[in-house]
């Protein structure tokens, strides 16, 4: 266990330079882009005095009206960040960035988990089917993986909306829950909160709303899982213990369970890696379904050139993804005893 | 050949796949199906406002004294259509609410929301651009035109029942001046001071005579706000509102805004008890939500193709009216070749406005031949009179006079931004390029820049020909003319001493007739200079489900929620 502890400490320490590099990149990229973000905020009708006033307020200009050099702005930002201050948004009430993030994060987590579950189910089922059956089934599954991976989220989302919401009328087009049915906030995840508080009308409404976005996101991401599962199962199927098991007359479904267990390490690795893709996919899914999560929030703030919020959100994402990857890495040790540190 | 193992494998796989599909798809769908019927129940209709709904008649009087000896009285009688009340109407939009604070809100949609939860001393009569009394019963103007005194209605209350007096108007207007947010210039450029003469009388002392001051008073920066608003800073998410037909009962940014009828409103609580605004990220989802019956009204902003499609749908009604939104080309008169009036005139003559409106916007916009929009008093088709429509012969003649020919072509760059005016912008630019090149004497290079860059380059005067749009601040010809003359934001400072003199005169003349005459003259000079060339005027389109009544739109582009209701 000592080696595992050392590994965890090393990984946590490695997070610091990773996040620092990311902060630096985002900070400078946002500022070297052409176009003045202050003008983007105040609009084209604002008089020049108002622009200067806001620049001073934002720490981009000193009291004498001279621009503050970028490195100084950067150091100021780092110093605040070190104190846990993500800064304040530049627009709409200039609220603390962390507060804004925490308002949107639960929606994304809920969608990501639901999409992830759908993708795992589809990926594991179809992947194992292809790997186990081989031949034409394997080719079909391979094609499925390629097609779903290439699917454009707004397109497939729109098709699902059209079919289930407009034509059949059984699921809603957009949103997260019906007006007035929000459960009391405990975790911020409506499905869980409604179960905890026993609000079944809320649970059903939340389930109805999450079904289409989760299906869309899950379907697109399932392509990757399908491919990895299929390849992994095919490899394991070729191993001696499968032949031996069949020679002993062990029922096929029991053999399948053993095969799946042995195929799981690469699938788990892929799960960790897919988190980044989930977040990317969430931006498009959230936009298509007007899902009030981090994706739409980030996209909107990029459009408004809200420096501090974009920086804060990216840093937050980086920390979350790194932490989840760390957890996945630790999980390997328990699943595959061959992995040592 | 399929062996024993293969058959078993197939059987097991099929069973597993079936179970998987059930888990992944059917559970959610069946749940959704059963929930559908549950959700259809009015689970959220919890409004407790009591009001007898029926035909209502509101009578209001305006007193306007131009001099101490002249008095003018206008009486308007407005009948709100009768109809049985339905508790809730859901409106879908792709717009967003920025600051629910008139001291900093400076976008059309937020102004619309503010106009429904607050009110001004004056307001626009629905369906027109005519001013009518709002919180005031009327006003008087001092002989020098620099003092406007408004008399408030008796018994005005904020949405929580707190009485509203002239002091609240003073506090709110001074708050806007103190905070000095984005729209503050609408107050600070004109108002020197504001005082409460007594509880029901408020006096504005202006820096100079402003003929359109009543129109300014109808804008949100002049709206009295509840004392709960922070006195010296922007209160972006404050929901206390002002004296309006509705009050906010729920506000989740970018998700939904729930409004409830204000029982204390001076006109009586509106007949629709609850208005829910749903915020969509995507116009396609907005359209589908209307078709699916999730929303009753699809408001700003549907795509032109969706508007066309919805027109033919059963159970859906599309209402279109001219909007006060205009688009135009700015020529930088300091940069060659646009410093040559002949070049500008030639390009103005060659523009094919009809093609843009028909091909790009499928008829959802109207060709515009003046900066002052169609439907506004004093509007005159000066550009049409002077240059005609897509007049290639005149364009060629002018270009020849300027020294260009088929072999010595005029080379110009036309700039547009793909990130501010929608997906159609590139098509607008392409059609302008096509029209100019049809002369055979012009070669156009299209260039684009992201919105912030575009604005910055424009401000610095780096761009020759650019495409821009304008949403009015107040509904008056002044707002469609003065902002471009000697304006630094355009980077080119279009200046014509004669035009400046006329516009200044028009802004102080007390009568509409006198002002209209001056603006007509200004439009002719505008066309003659051809420094800014109008292209088209937007139409407002709203799609409503059958049974929704009382939708009244006008060029103010503000949707009055208090007039809409569902006929059962």
Interface residues (C-beta under 8 A of the other chain):
Chain A: X34 X35 X36 X37 X39 X40 X42 X43 X44 X45 X46 X47 X48 X50 X53 X91 X92 X93 X94 X95 X103 X118 X121 X122 X124 X125 X126 X128 X129 X132 X133 X137 X154 X158 X161 X162 X164 X165 X166 X169 X170 X171 X172 X173 X174 X175 X176 X178 X179 X180 X181 X201 X204 X205 X207 X208 X210 X211 X214 X215 X218 X246 X251 X252 X253 X256 X286 X287 X288 X289 X290 X292 X296 X297 X300 X303 X305
Chain B: X5 X6 X8 X9 X10 X12 X13 X16 X17 X20 X21 X23 X24 X25 X28 X29 X31 X32 X33 X34 X35 X36 X38 X39 X43 X44 X46 X90 X96 X98 X99 X106 X180 X182 X185 X234 X235 X236 X237 X250 X252 X253 X254 X255 X256 X258 X276 X278 X279 X280 X281 X282 X284 X285 X288 X289 X291 X292 X293 X294 X419 X449 X450 X451 X452 X453 X454 X455 X456 X458 X459 X468 X473 X483 X488 X489
